[in-house]
Amino acid sequence: MKTTEEKVRENRARRAAERQGLVLKASRRRDPRALDFGCYALTDLWSGAIVAGVGGTGRFEFSLDDVEEYLNGDRREENENDGS
C-alpha cells in the first residue's frame, strides 16, 4: 500500500504531466512480485501514444523518481543530442 507521501508525489507528477500534455499511467498489476508492479509510464494526452517509461517488452518501467526526473528535465536538449 502506498504511503501518503507517495500518493502526494504521484498526484503532483500527474498534474505536472498534464501541464505538459502527458498522462501518467500506473501499472494495474496487483501482484507485488510482478516485474511491473508499482511502475509508471507517460502517454500523450491527445493521441494516447506512449512517450516514455515502457521498455521493449511492453511493460511499464518508470519508477516515480524516473517520472519526476523526466517531467522536470529539459527534454529538448536530449532530443537535440539524439539528432531528432
C-alpha contacts under 8 A as a table, 3 or more apart, distances in Angstrom:
res1	aa1	res2	aa2	distance
2	K	6	E	5.92
2	K	7	K	6.47
3	T	6	E	5.22
3	T	7	K	6.37
4	T	7	K	5.09
4	T	8	V	6.18
5	E	8	V	5.13
5	E	9	R	6.23
6	E	9	R	5.07
6	E	10	E	6.06
7	K	10	E	5.04
7	K	11	N	6.11
8	V	11	N	5.18
8	V	12	R	6.11
9	R	12	R	5.07
9	R	13	A	6.11
9	R	64	L	7.76
10	E	13	A	5.05
10	E	14	R	6.15
10	E	64	L	7.01
11	N	14	R	4.97
11	N	15	R	6.32
12	R	15	R	5.24
12	R	16	A	6.23
13	A	16	A	5.00
13	A	17	A	5.99
13	A	24	L	7.38
13	A	67	V	7.20
13	A	68	E	6.31
13	A	71	L	7.67
14	R	17	A	5.12
14	R	18	E	6.20
14	R	23	V	6.70
14	R	24	L	5.44
15	R	18	E	5.11
15	R	19	R	6.31
16	A	19	R	5.20
16	A	20	Q	6.54
16	A	71	L	6.93
17	A	20	Q	5.12
17	A	21	G	6.34
17	A	22	L	4.75
17	A	23	V	5.71
17	A	24	L	6.39
17	A	42	L	7.80
17	A	71	L	6.62
18	E	21	G	4.99
18	E	22	L	5.01
18	E	23	V	5.82
18	E	24	L	8.00
18	E	45	L	7.37
19	R	22	L	7.32
21	G	44	D	6.29
21	G	45	L	5.23
21	G	46	W	7.60
22	L	42	L	6.27
22	L	43	T	5.48
22	L	44	D	4.63
22	L	45	L	4.67
23	V	42	L	5.56
23	V	43	T	5.16
23	V	44	D	6.18
23	V	45	L	5.50
24	L	40	Y	6.89
24	L	41	A	6.04
24	L	42	L	4.81
24	L	43	T	6.65
25	K	40	Y	5.60
25	K	41	A	5.28
25	K	42	L	6.04
25	K	43	T	7.30
26	A	38	G	6.98
26	A	39	C	6.04
26	A	40	Y	4.50
26	A	41	A	6.59
26	A	60	F	7.83
27	S	36	D	6.51
27	S	37	F	6.22
27	S	38	G	6.12
27	S	39	C	5.48
27	S	40	Y	5.83
27	S	41	A	7.89
27	S	60	F	6.31
28	R	37	F	7.51
29	R	32	P	7.73
29	R	34	A	7.02
29	R	36	D	6.97
29	R	37	F	5.27
29	R	38	G	7.51
30	R	34	A	7.99
30	R	37	F	6.68
31	D	34	A	5.47
31	D	37	F	6.54
32	P	37	F	5.61
32	P	38	G	7.83
33	R	37	F	7.08
34	A	37	F	5.28
36	D	39	C	5.31
36	D	59	R	6.15
36	D	60	F	5.68
36	D	61	E	6.31
38	G	63	S	7.37
39	C	60	F	5.53
39	C	61	E	5.49
39	C	62	F	5.40
39	C	63	S	5.27
39	C	64	L	7.34
40	Y	53	G	6.39
40	Y	60	F	5.36
40	Y	61	E	6.16
40	Y	62	F	4.90
40	Y	63	S	6.10
40	Y	64	L	6.98
40	Y	67	V	7.37
41	A	50	I	7.40
41	A	51	V	7.71
41	A	52	A	5.84
41	A	53	G	4.25
41	A	54	V	6.07
41	A	60	F	5.51
41	A	61	E	6.89
41	A	62	F	6.01
41	A	67	V	7.67
42	L	50	I	6.15
42	L	51	V	5.49
42	L	52	A	5.21
42	L	53	G	6.18
42	L	67	V	7.84
43	T	48	G	5.43
43	T	49	A	5.36
43	T	50	I	4.31
43	T	51	V	4.99
43	T	52	A	7.01
44	D	47	S	5.61
44	D	48	G	4.82
44	D	49	A	5.26
44	D	50	I	6.37
44	D	51	V	6.26
45	L	48	G	5.82
50	I	53	G	7.89
50	I	54	V	7.39
53	G	60	F	5.74
53	G	61	E	5.17
53	G	62	F	4.77
53	G	67	V	7.84
54	V	57	T	7.66
54	V	58	G	5.67
54	V	59	R	5.53
54	V	60	F	4.68
54	V	61	E	5.46
54	V	62	F	7.36
55	G	58	G	5.51
55	G	59	R	6.06
55	G	60	F	6.93
55	G	61	E	6.51
56	G	59	R	7.69
62	F	65	D	7.70
62	F	66	D	5.35
62	F	67	V	6.17
63	S	66	D	5.05
63	S	67	V	6.35
64	L	67	V	5.03
64	L	68	E	6.24
65	D	68	E	5.19
65	D	69	E	6.14
66	D	69	E	5.08
66	D	70	Y	6.08
67	V	70	Y	5.13
67	V	71	L	6.12
68	E	71	L	5.17
68	E	72	N	5.96
69	E	72	N	5.21
69	E	73	G	5.74
70	Y	73	G	5.24
70	Y	75	R	7.62
74	D	77	E	5.78
74	D	78	E	7.01
75	R	78	E	4.91
75	R	79	N	6.14
76	R	79	N	5.15
76	R	80	E	6.33
77	E	80	E	5.20
77	E	81	N	6.44
78	E	81	N	5.15
78	E	82	D	6.35
79	N	82	D	5.07
79	N	83	G	6.39
79	N	84	S	5.29
80	E	83	G	5.27
80	E	84	S	5.91
81	N	84	S	7.63
